Amino acid sequence: MKQRAKKPVSSFLYNHPTLHRWALLVLPVGWMALVYIVALIALLITALWSVNEYTGAVEMTWTFDNLIQAFTDSLYLTVTERTLFIAVLATVIDIILAFPIAFYMARMASPRARKLLVILVSTPLWAGYLVKAYAWRSVLSGSGVLDMILRPFGGHSPGYGLFAVILVEVYLWLPYVITPIYTAFEQVPESLLEASSDLGARSGVTIRKVLLPMIVPGVVAGSIFSFSLSLGDYIVAGIVGGKTQVLGNIIYTDVGVANNSPMAAACALIPIIIIGVYLMLVSRTGALKRL
């Protein structure tokens, strides 16, 4: 049988593998450029516009007043500090909670128990975000489940506020932290741990000098999830935060209530810059190269 002649395009790409690889990246890279880079440029441009004091209409007149106010005004600085505090604390708590859970799942649990634990960890992800947030609102209310449990012991529910926001953020993003750390634990070769033990290293030394350095990428990946999601979240603060304000609430107020999209765009640049700085600091550790 005669072999089919190759089509001109496929033949050309076959003979130019570098061009073939670049052609495969055109659509995803182009989409990223359109959705992210163009969106960021549009956000920056919007932050440089102004709002007419009398009509409330957005005017395309260039000014740095919004950016200066967002980065110097005491209100925005206070809200930024609070938002950053919530994100950092939620991330640290998530890592502390995820570490022993992931270690047990990967290194101590039987294969059957491991499968069950993976299902249990991933089960909260099947529920809707708002469903989980409102469930916690019910639990933390003055007449909620937590108050009913603590009342016989003389305690009471902490109610809504900063503590409730941190608690719910920790709960929401914990599975996103457990999963990459569990994967990192699973990828550690058993032979390395056995070699460390054969050479006389104690368990603490093995964990500190062999195990921990190898799971750093998993911890970094989990921290990126928890930190970025907590930093950008505003719905939790609106549901269980009471009077607690975060950056997302300020941005929503400026857009939805005050119709001040330039100021909202200026405030939106703050978490973007924070995330950029965080990723830059993490990249210097070399952890991102091993993800």
Secondary structure, 3 states (H helix, E strand, C coil): CCCCCCCHHHHHHHHCHHHHHHHHHHHHHHHHHHHHHHHHHHHHHHHCCEECCCCCCEECCCCCHHHHHHHHCHHHHHHHHHHHHHHHHHHHHHHHHHHHHHHHHHHHCCHHHHHHHHHHHHHHHHCCHHHHHHHHHHHHCCCCHHHHHHHHHCCCCCCCCHHHHHHHHHHHHHHHHHHHHHHHHHCCCHHHHHHHHHCCCCHHHHHHHHHHHHHHHHHHHHHHHHHHHHHHCCHHHHHHCCCCCCHHHHHHHHHHHCCCHHHHHHHHHHHHHHHHHHHHHHHHCCCHHHC
